[in-house]
Amino acid sequence: MKLIQSIIVQHGRSSLVRLIGVRNFSAAATPEQYDRRNYAINLAEYNTVFSSLTSQRKAFLLRDAYNDMLLDGIQPSRESFHSLIIGSMKGARLQDAFYFRDQMKAMGLVPDVALYNFLISLCGKCGNSEPAIRILEEMKINNVKLNGQTFICLLNTCASSGRIDQVKGIVRDMTAAGLALNKYCYAGLVTAHKNKKPVTDKTIAKIIELVEQSKGARSSMESSSTSAENQMNNISEEELYNIPTSDFVNRGGFLFKPLTVYHVALHACADLKNKQAMETILEMLKKDGKDRDGYITMQAVRCYMNCGDFDAGVKAFEDHISSKMPAIELYVTLTEGAMIGHTPKGMQLATETLEKMNARNFFLNSKMGSELLFAASGEKTGGYATANYIWDLMQARQVYVNLPAVEAYHKGLKDREIPADDPRLMLVARTLDNLRSERERNPPRGG
């Protein structure tokens, strides 16, 4: 059992906090004492807690809250399991999601097509297509009718494992069902070829061919109650299908959604470190009369930096911010790319980029800052200026730095034989001790 802290709900009580552990069911407890001890006392309140944990990105606590629900003698509803499985999907908790599925079936509730789609999507998020194929068989056994979203979830999940054979089979099934490929299908096909090993010249040629074939594909396959449910639960199609742009779908000034296939193809070029293919696709975009959005520029910068062409990466970055609205992700991408190899030139570029970012009043959040600090801490020689600057930026705004990043930064400081009473080293050491103590109190449960 874990500690659930500060679960904020908006249904009569402003803050419901309770220690999960061995409960005292003493009959002498007054109703007021019982109410203070429990963060939820009925089905509606537990369902609200599940949604709250998901919105706060605390999916690792869903199973504890569910177990408390059972201890309280409250029967979960179909809505409860939808919230639990959606939360597990968003938190990439594969084992928890299948546990909730099994619990649901044990209570006589057969998952509907929407829940099965969420489970298939989660398999793709975790890069494991085998359970998704078993889910498909289960759907057939339970006479659950597949919809268009089921096929696309399956396609993109198999694509995450590079299973070209399975992806082609899904495309054949879609065609047999009278369904045309939409942009998310083509995005899945691009991903499948990117992930197939080994990568060859044919891989790159096929990705470019798929971008060309995708022109004119519809944005969505169908409008259904499942789509309405996804919208109600704030699940975009990009998130459901594990498209790389899923974190940016609400950034209208940064992401132009009709360019999904271009986004995925350029993301693949950056991953494959192939700037020739990337430039070919950018030329196709230009011939189509489309402008680069922020995400496309981010992938172009990432590709150039991954290929070691820092000058081209800086130019792509500067061309964009000189003519379009800048975004912090561009600064972070250039900084991260500059630190590849930890060369003196690259580390200087990284520091200068962060300084420009700070001057524009862009601030690192916990995720960005922790990832950059971890990368910067790998510098073995030099003055450690980039890592120190990132740490100082985070401390100035009291932004949480995660344990791996603090461990890496502390190790880098220690390797430089800094005096034990150095204020920076002492602060980092205290922070590290606190984070390790917190982890010991609340060890992570496997997903």
Disulfide bonds with the S-S distance in Angstrom:
none
